[in-house]
Amino acid sequence: MIAPKPKLLGPDSTIGILGGGQLGRMLALAAARLGFKCHIYCPDPESPAFDICRRFSEHDYTDWHALDRFANEVDVVTYEFENVPAETAAFLSARKPVLPDPQVLATTQDRLSEKSFVTGLGIATAPFAAVHSLVELEAAAAAVGRPAVLKTRRFGYDGKGQVSIRDGSDLAAAWRDTGEQPCILEAFVPFEREISVIAARGLDGKVETFEVTENEHHDHILKISQVPARITPAVATEARRIAETIATAFSYVGVLAVELFVVPDGAGHAVLVNEIAPRVHNSGHWTIDGCSVSQFEQHIRAIAGLPLGRPARRGRRVEMVNLIGAEAEDYRDWLRVPGAAVHLYGKSAIRPGRKMGHVTRVEE
């Protein structure tokens, strides 16, 4: 079956979104501003995106009858997270345009494939090696060196599926801790700071990148993002070039995030790619209040075939703070802060480590 080609969508078209978390919720809000309806598909009955969309389907990602009905009711399909089953994306792509292309999912769902793709473009990453057994882990540790991080190749985020390997670490125990799944061993990077670039590529191939964002993680979860990042113009230019190169190489349509490390390099600095997220990203939340066009609207524009916006920061500095777990209970205090915008995701239960909302502060 020939996959349907993407096309320009007019107002009143329906955008299908796989995933009903906060990213799907914010995508739907952005779509509504442009006159689009949204149909959310997610198996979780507590999905916060269900609250603000035209229609939703609460079914498993492998319920083919439900997916077929969903495809018949939308004009284009996108996704809010990269762990959508590959077979789900392939099934839908035979019926309606799926953007970004499911092949991008297949590459970025596997850390080894992703790293190999990036290095194949001549872009630097931390040294890495594939690991499929304890014997291969021992060989990889000798080749890559220590400290290093052992990561499952699939389904890891916010620090999940990762084990640190240091001098004296028990490799057999580390291998057991990953569930003895296919893994990748990555050398530890002594970075000065972490940054990310949110890039958008339209149906016409035009790419727009947002300002480089500086990120701070607590317990492997993003806590604070700020722009401008404390980096040199040369580093910023290189980071944006890398993001544009990756988007173009993928023939990408939509918004993606490239996470990078800034490392010392002689008298200057270099950047190494850490991960690619083929979707809107937590480090781009500042764009809702702090930019002329948000990452969410930019994504909707891209998949609908509309012109991309030219991102321009508002104010001299923008900071985004994640409200994690019980921190969300303090949202009233944030409402009293001049220049602060509070975004709560409507999640039903507070749990440690769960992203419940965020706050953006724009300094004039």
C-alpha positions as CSV (number, residue, x, y, z in Angstrom):
1,M,0.0,0.0,0.0
2,I,1.3,3.4,-0.9
3,A,1.6,5.8,2.1
4,P,-0.6,8.9,1.8
5,K,1.4,12.1,1.1
6,P,1.3,15.0,3.5
7,K,-0.7,18.0,2.4
8,L,-1.6,21.5,3.4
9,L,-4.4,21.4,6.0
10,G,-7.1,24.1,6.2
11,P,-8.8,25.3,9.4
12,D,-11.3,22.8,10.8
13,S,-9.1,19.9,9.9
14,T,-8.5,17.3,12.6
15,I,-5.0,16.4,13.9
16,G,-4.6,13.0,15.5
17,I,-2.1,12.8,18.4
18,L,-0.7,9.6,19.7
19,G,-0.2,10.0,23.5
20,G,-2.2,11.9,26.0
21,G,0.4,13.4,28.4
22,Q,1.2,17.0,29.0
23,L,3.0,17.4,25.6
24,G,-0.2,16.2,23.8
25,R,-2.2,18.6,25.9
26,M,0.0,21.5,24.9
27,L,0.0,20.5,21.3
28,A,-3.8,20.4,21.3
29,L,-4.0,23.9,22.9
30,A,-1.6,25.2,20.2
31,A,-3.7,23.5,17.4
32,A,-6.9,25.1,18.7
33,R,-5.4,28.6,18.3
34,L,-5.0,27.9,14.6
35,G,-8.5,26.6,14.2
36,F,-7.7,22.8,14.2
37,K,-9.5,20.1,16.1
38,C,-7.6,17.4,17.8
39,H,-8.3,13.7,18.4
40,I,-6.1,12.2,21.1
41,Y,-5.4,8.4,21.1
42,C,-4.0,7.0,24.4
43,P,-4.7,3.9,26.5
44,D,-4.4,5.8,29.8
45,P,-7.8,6.8,31.1
46,E,-6.2,9.6,33.2
47,S,-4.6,11.3,30.2
48,P,-4.5,15.0,30.9
49,A,-4.8,15.8,27.1
50,F,-8.3,14.2,27.1
51,D,-9.5,17.3,29.0
52,I,-9.0,19.8,26.2
53,C,-9.5,18.0,22.9
54,R,-12.4,17.6,20.5
55,R,-12.4,13.8,20.7
56,F,-10.3,11.1,22.3
57,S,-9.9,7.3,22.0
58,E,-9.0,5.3,25.0
59,H,-7.5,2.1,23.5
60,D,-4.3,0.1,23.4
61,Y,-1.7,1.0,20.8
62,T,-2.1,-2.4,19.3
63,D,-5.9,-2.3,19.0
64,W,-6.0,-2.4,15.2
65,H,-9.7,-1.9,14.9
66,A,-9.6,1.2,17.1
67,L,-6.6,2.5,15.3
68,D,-8.4,2.1,12.0
69,R,-11.4,4.1,13.2
70,F,-9.0,6.7,14.6
71,A,-7.2,7.0,11.2
72,N,-10.6,7.5,9.4
73,E,-11.4,10.4,11.7
74,V,-8.2,12.5,11.3
75,D,-6.4,14.2,8.5
76,V,-2.8,13.8,9.8
77,V,-1.2,11.8,12.7
78,T,1.6,13.0,15.0
79,Y,2.9,11.8,18.4
80,E,3.8,13.4,21.7
81,F,6.4,10.8,22.8
82,E,8.9,8.6,21.0
83,N,7.9,5.3,22.6
84,V,4.9,4.7,20.4
85,P,5.2,1.1,19.1
86,A,6.8,1.1,15.7
87,E,4.1,-1.2,14.4
88,T,1.4,1.3,15.4
89,A,3.1,4.1,13.5
90,A,3.5,1.8,10.5
91,F,-0.1,0.7,10.6
92,L,-1.4,4.3,10.6
93,S,1.1,5.5,8.0
94,A,-0.6,3.2,5.4
95,R,-3.8,5.1,6.0
96,K,-3.0,8.7,6.8
97,P,0.2,10.8,6.8
98,V,2.2,10.2,10.0
99,L,4.6,13.1,10.8
100,P,7.4,12.9,11.7
101,D,8.0,9.8,9.5
102,P,7.8,6.5,11.4
103,Q,11.3,5.7,10.2
104,V,12.6,8.5,12.5
105,L,10.9,6.7,15.4
106,A,12.6,3.5,14.5
107,T,16.0,5.2,14.6
108,T,15.6,7.3,17.7
109,Q,13.9,4.5,19.8
110,D,17.2,2.6,19.7
111,R,20.1,4.5,21.3
112,L,22.7,2.5,19.3
113,S,20.9,3.3,16.0
114,E,20.6,6.9,17.0
115,K,24.2,7.3,17.9
116,S,25.3,5.5,14.8
117,F,23.1,7.8,12.7
118,V,24.6,10.9,14.3
119,T,28.2,9.9,13.9
120,G,27.5,8.9,10.3
121,L,26.7,12.6,9.7
122,G,30.2,13.5,11.0
123,I,28.8,14.8,14.2
124,A,30.6,14.1,17.5
125,T,29.2,12.1,20.4
126,A,30.7,10.5,23.4
127,P,32.6,7.2,22.6
128,F,30.2,4.3,22.7
129,A,29.9,0.5,22.2
130,A,27.2,-2.0,21.7
131,V,26.6,-4.5,24.6
132,H,24.6,-7.7,24.2
133,S,26.2,-9.8,26.9
134,L,28.4,-9.6,30.0
135,V,31.4,-10.6,27.9
136,E,30.6,-7.7,25.5
137,L,30.2,-5.3,28.5
138,E,33.7,-6.3,29.8
139,A,35.1,-5.6,26.3
140,A,33.2,-2.4,26.0
141,A,34.4,-1.1,29.4
142,A,38.0,-1.8,28.4
143,A,37.5,0.1,25.1
144,V,35.4,3.0,26.2
145,G,37.0,3.4,29.6
146,R,35.6,4.4,33.0
147,P,33.6,6.2,34.2
148,A,30.8,5.3,31.7
149,V,27.1,4.8,31.6
150,L,25.4,1.6,30.7
151,K,22.0,2.3,29.1
152,T,19.3,0.0,27.7
153,R,19.0,0.6,24.0
154,R,15.2,1.2,24.2
155,F,12.6,2.8,26.4
156,G,14.7,4.9,28.6
157,Y,14.0,8.5,29.8
158,D,14.5,10.7,32.8
159,G,17.4,8.5,33.9
160,K,15.5,5.2,33.7
161,G,17.3,2.2,32.3
162,Q,20.8,3.5,33.2
163,V,23.6,2.3,35.4
164,S,26.8,4.1,36.2
165,I,30.0,2.2,35.6
166,R,33.0,3.4,37.7
167,D,36.3,2.1,38.8
168,G,35.6,-0.9,41.0
169,S,32.0,-1.3,39.7
170,D,30.7,-4.9,39.5
171,L,30.0,-5.3,35.8
172,A,28.0,-8.5,36.3
173,A,25.7,-6.6,38.8
174,A,25.4,-3.7,36.4
175,W,24.4,-6.1,33.6
176,R,21.7,-7.7,35.8
177,D,20.4,-4.2,36.8
178,T,19.6,-3.5,33.2
179,G,17.6,-6.7,32.9
180,E,20.3,-8.2,30.6
181,Q,18.7,-6.3,27.7
182,P,20.5,-5.0,24.6
183,C,22.5,-2.0,25.8
184,I,24.9,0.7,24.8
185,L,27.9,1.7,26.9
186,E,28.7,5.4,26.7
187,A,31.8,7.1,28.0
188,F,31.1,9.6,30.8
189,V,31.4,13.2,29.4
190,P,33.0,15.8,31.8
191,F,30.8,18.5,30.4
192,E,30.7,22.2,31.5
193,R,27.0,22.5,30.8
194,E,24.1,20.9,29.1
195,I,22.3,22.6,26.3
196,S,19.6,21.8,23.8
197,V,18.3,23.1,20.5
198,I,14.7,22.9,19.4
199,A,14.4,22.8,15.6
200,A,11.4,22.7,13.3
201,R,11.4,21.6,9.7
202,G,8.4,22.2,7.4
203,L,6.9,20.3,4.5
204,D,8.8,22.6,2.2
205,G,12.2,21.7,3.8
206,K,12.6,25.0,5.5
207,V,14.2,24.8,9.0
208,E,13.9,27.2,11.9
209,T,15.8,26.8,15.1
210,F,15.0,28.3,18.4
211,E,17.6,29.9,20.6
212,V,20.0,27.5,22.3
213,T,18.7,26.6,25.8
214,E,20.8,25.8,28.8
215,N,19.5,23.0,31.0
216,E,20.0,21.9,34.6
217,H,18.9,18.4,35.7
218,H,18.2,17.2,39.2
219,D,18.1,13.4,39.8
220,H,18.2,12.9,36.0
221,I,15.1,15.0,35.5
222,L,15.1,18.4,33.8
223,K,14.6,21.0,36.5
224,I,15.5,24.4,35.0
225,S,15.9,25.7,31.4
226,Q,17.1,29.2,30.6
227,V,17.8,31.4,27.6
228,P,20.1,32.9,26.7
229,A,22.5,30.0,27.4
230,R,25.8,30.9,28.9
231,I,27.8,29.9,25.8
232,T,29.9,31.6,23.2
233,P,28.4,32.7,19.9
234,A,30.6,30.0,18.2
235,V,29.1,27.3,20.3
236,A,25.6,28.5,19.7
237,T,26.1,28.6,16.0
238,E,27.6,25.1,16.0
239,A,24.7,23.7,18.1
240,R,22.1,25.1,15.8
241,R,24.0,23.9,12.7
242,I,24.0,20.4,14.2
243,A,20.2,20.5,14.9
244,E,19.5,21.7,11.3
245,T,21.8,19.0,9.9
246,I,20.0,16.3,11.8
247,A,16.5,17.5,10.8
248,T,17.5,17.8,7.2
249,A,19.2,14.3,7.1
250,F,16.0,12.8,8.5
251,S,13.8,14.7,6.0
252,Y,12.0,15.6,9.2
253,V,8.6,17.3,9.4
254,G,7.8,18.8,12.8
255,V,9.7,19.8,15.9
256,L,12.6,17.8,17.3
257,A,15.1,18.5,20.1
258,V,18.8,17.8,20.1
259,E,20.4,17.6,23.5
260,L,24.1,18.4,23.7
261,F,27.1,18.6,26.0
262,V,29.4,21.6,26.0
263,V,32.9,20.4,26.8
264,P,36.3,22.1,27.0
265,D,38.4,21.9,23.8
266,G,41.8,23.5,24.1
267,A,41.3,27.3,24.5
268,G,37.6,27.0,23.5
269,H,34.7,24.6,23.6
270,A,33.2,21.8,21.6
271,V,29.7,20.2,21.6
272,L,28.8,16.6,21.6
273,V,25.3,15.2,20.8
274,N,23.8,13.4,23.7
275,E,20.3,12.5,22.5
276,I,17.7,13.3,19.9
277,A,14.0,13.6,20.9
278,P,11.7,13.4,17.8
279,R,9.0,15.5,19.3
280,V,8.3,18.7,21.2
281,H,10.5,18.7,24.3
282,N,10.5,19.8,28.0
283,S,13.4,22.2,27.4
284,G,11.3,24.1,24.9
285,H,8.5,24.9,27.3
286,W,9.9,28.4,27.8
287,T,8.8,29.2,24.2
288,I,5.1,29.3,25.2
289,D,5.5,32.6,27.1
290,G,9.0,33.6,26.1
291,C,9.0,33.5,22.3
292,S,7.1,34.9,19.4
293,V,6.0,31.4,18.4
294,S,6.0,28.4,20.7
295,Q,7.5,25.0,19.9
296,F,4.0,23.5,20.0
297,E,2.5,26.0,17.5
298,Q,5.6,25.5,15.4
299,H,5.0,21.7,15.3
300,I,1.4,22.1,14.4
301,R,2.4,24.6,11.6
302,A,4.9,22.1,10.3
303,I,2.7,19.0,10.1
304,A,-0.2,21.1,8.7
305,G,2.0,22.4,5.9
306,L,1.8,26.0,7.1
307,P,4.7,28.5,7.1
308,L,7.0,28.2,10.1
309,G,7.3,31.2,12.4
310,R,10.6,33.0,12.9
311,P,11.4,32.5,16.6
312,A,12.3,35.7,18.6
313,R,12.8,35.7,22.3
314,R,10.7,38.0,24.5
315,G,12.6,39.8,27.2
316,R,16.2,39.8,28.1
317,R,16.1,36.4,29.9
318,V,13.6,33.6,30.1
319,E,13.6,30.8,32.7
320,M,11.5,27.7,32.9
321,V,11.2,25.7,36.2
322,N,9.6,22.3,36.3
323,L,7.2,21.6,39.1
324,I,8.0,18.0,40.0
325,G,6.0,15.9,42.4
326,A,4.8,17.8,45.5
327,E,6.3,21.1,44.2
328,A,3.1,21.5,42.3
329,E,1.3,22.1,45.6
330,D,3.2,25.4,45.8
331,Y,1.7,26.8,42.6
332,R,-0.2,29.5,44.5
333,D,3.1,31.0,45.6
334,W,4.3,31.2,42.0
335,L,1.1,33.0,41.0
336,R,2.2,35.9,43.3
337,V,5.6,36.2,41.4
338,P,5.6,39.1,39.0
339,G,6.3,38.0,35.4
340,A,5.7,34.3,36.2
341,A,3.3,32.2,34.1
342,V,2.0,29.0,35.8
343,H,1.2,25.9,33.7
344,L,-0.4,23.0,35.5
345,Y,-0.9,19.8,33.5
346,G,-4.2,18.6,35.1
347,K,-2.7,15.3,36.3
348,S,-4.9,13.4,38.8
349,A,-2.2,12.2,41.2
350,I,1.0,13.7,42.6
351,R,3.9,11.2,42.6
352,P,7.6,11.7,43.4
353,G,9.5,12.4,40.1
354,R,6.3,13.1,38.2
355,K,6.2,16.3,36.1
356,M,3.1,18.1,37.3
357,G,3.6,21.5,35.7
358,H,6.0,24.3,35.0
359,V,6.6,28.0,35.5
360,T,8.0,30.4,33.1
361,R,9.5,33.8,34.1
362,V,10.2,36.4,31.4
363,E,12.5,39.2,32.5
364,E,12.1,42.4,30.6
